[in-house]
Amino acid sequence: MASAPGICDTQTMRDQVDIHRFAELTPTPALIAGIDDVFFAASNTQSFASDAARAVFRERWLGRYLEHDPQYVYLALSSGGEVAGYLVGSVSDPARTSRFADIGYFQTFRDLTARYPAHLHVNLAGPYRGHGVGGALIERFVADARQAGAPGVHVVTSRGARNVTFYERAGFVEAGATGDGASEVVFLALTI
């Protein structure tokens, strides 16, 4: 049975993207702009007090990974070269690595990060969500984190965020939480 125009099944969508390690690509202005477009479109924060605040936000959740951990940054590129999504990650324990000192909850989760030191963030362009692209990015990172000797991987997200279900489908389970109400975050972990 043929799909309606513009609608792809999961396997077809996964076949339309290739996953590349950022460190193996030439970081052209167009490529960086594509990553930024996905980053800001997928972010829970959509408005900023100033351009400086926007730059700090980008640095915290994206820029430091591109600079310090390019070997753990993966891009899902469409057959036309468009950035469909990305995963940024690190195998360094963020509670024990100075470049993550500005993210306070890592100290709260210090015992957990020792067991699950590798961490990641995944963002996809809207049309690529729900088709296995994010899962393929996670599989790639987990395989490389395992090879690097990391015993586990974690993500931290808001309790009610739409990505909780996505990470649970990828095998992550809740291992901790901090805060309450709208500021509650959960530590989701995966043993590798």
C-alpha positions in Angstrom: 0.0 0.0 0.0 1.5 3.3 -1.0 1.8 6.2 1.5 0.1 9.4 0.9 2.2 12.1 -0.7 4.6 13.6 1.9 4.0 10.8 4.4 6.8 8.2 5.0 6.8 5.1 7.0 9.5 4.7 9.7 11.9 2.6 7.7 11.6 4.8 4.6 12.4 7.9 6.7 15.4 6.2 8.3 16.6 5.3 4.8 16.4 8.9 3.8 19.0 10.1 6.3 22.6 9.1 6.9 24.3 9.6 10.3 27.7 11.2 10.2 30.1 12.0 13.0 30.5 15.8 13.2 34.3 15.4 13.6 34.5 13.8 10.2 32.6 16.6 8.4 33.8 20.1 7.3 31.9 22.5 9.6 30.7 24.9 6.9 28.6 27.9 7.8 25.6 26.2 6.2 26.1 23.1 8.3 26.4 25.0 11.5 23.3 27.1 10.6 21.4 23.9 10.0 22.4 22.5 13.4 21.4 25.9 15.0 18.0 25.9 13.2 17.2 22.4 14.6 18.5 23.4 18.0 16.5 26.5 18.4 13.3 25.1 16.8 13.3 22.0 19.1 14.3 23.9 22.3 11.8 24.3 25.1 13.1 27.9 25.4 11.8 30.0 22.5 12.5 33.6 23.6 15.5 35.3 25.1 16.0 38.6 26.9 18.9 39.5 24.6 21.2 38.1 21.9 23.8 37.6 24.6 21.3 35.4 26.6 20.6 33.4 23.4 24.3 32.9 22.9 24.8 31.7 26.4 21.9 29.3 26.0 23.4 27.9 22.8 26.8 27.5 24.3 25.4 25.6 27.3 23.4 23.1 25.5 25.1 22.8 22.1 28.3 24.9 21.6 30.5 23.3 24.2 29.8 19.8 22.7 30.7 20.9 19.2 33.9 22.4 20.5 35.1 19.9 23.1 33.4 16.6 22.1 33.1 16.6 18.3 33.8 12.9 18.2 30.5 12.4 20.2 28.4 14.7 18.0 26.4 12.9 15.3 24.3 14.5 12.5 21.4 13.0 10.7 21.6 14.4 7.2 18.9 14.1 4.6 19.8 12.8 1.1 19.9 16.5 0.1 22.3 17.4 2.9 19.8 19.1 5.2 20.3 18.7 8.9 17.4 16.4 10.0 18.6 16.2 13.5 21.6 15.7 15.8 22.9 14.2 19.0 25.5 15.9 21.1 27.1 14.0 23.9 30.1 13.5 26.1 31.6 10.5 27.9 33.0 12.8 30.6 31.2 12.7 33.9 29.6 16.2 34.0 29.7 16.4 37.8 33.4 16.0 37.7 34.2 18.1 34.5 34.7 21.8 34.9 33.1 22.8 31.6 29.7 21.6 33.0 30.0 23.4 36.3 27.4 26.0 35.3 24.7 23.3 35.3 23.8 22.9 39.0 21.8 19.8 38.9 24.8 17.7 38.0 26.2 18.2 41.5 22.8 17.0 42.9 23.1 13.9 40.7 26.8 13.4 41.4 26.3 9.8 42.7 24.3 8.9 39.6 26.7 10.5 37.1 29.5 8.4 38.5 27.5 5.3 37.4 26.2 6.8 34.2 28.8 9.4 33.2 28.1 9.6 29.4 25.3 12.1 28.6 23.6 13.3 25.5 21.0 15.7 24.0 19.0 14.8 20.9 17.0 17.2 18.7 15.3 16.6 15.4 13.6 18.7 12.9 9.8 18.2 13.1 9.3 16.1 10.0 11.9 13.6 11.2 10.4 13.0 14.6 8.7 9.6 15.3 10.5 7.8 12.4 13.4 6.1 14.3 16.0 8.8 13.4 16.5 9.8 17.1 16.8 6.2 18.1 19.4 5.6 15.4 21.4 8.6 16.8 21.2 7.2 20.3 22.3 3.7 19.1 25.4 5.2 17.5 26.3 7.2 20.6 25.8 4.3 23.0 28.0 2.0 20.9 30.8 4.6 20.9 30.3 5.4 24.6 30.5 1.6 25.4 33.7 1.3 23.3 35.2 4.3 25.2 34.5 2.4 28.5 31.5 4.3 29.9 29.4 2.1 32.1 26.2 4.0 31.5 24.5 7.0 29.7 22.1 9.5 31.1 19.9 12.4 30.1 18.3 15.0 32.3 15.0 16.5 31.3 11.9 18.1 32.7 9.5 15.6 34.2 6.6 16.5 31.8 8.7 17.1 28.7 7.6 15.3 25.5 11.1 13.7 25.2 10.6 11.5 28.4 8.6 8.9 26.4 11.2 9.0 23.6 14.0 8.2 26.0 12.0 5.5 27.7 11.4 3.8 24.4 15.2 3.9 23.9 15.7 2.0 27.1 16.3 4.8 29.6 14.7 4.5 33.1 14.2 7.1 35.8 17.0 6.9 38.3 16.5 10.2 40.2 14.7 13.5 40.3 15.2 16.9 41.9 13.1 20.1 42.2 9.4 20.2 42.2 6.5 21.5 40.2 7.5 23.1 36.9 11.2 23.0 37.9 11.4 19.3 38.5 13.9 17.5 36.4 14.4 13.7 36.1 17.6 11.8 35.6 17.0 9.0 33.0 19.7 6.3 32.9 20.8 3.5 30.6 23.3 0.9 31.6 25.6 0.0 28.8 
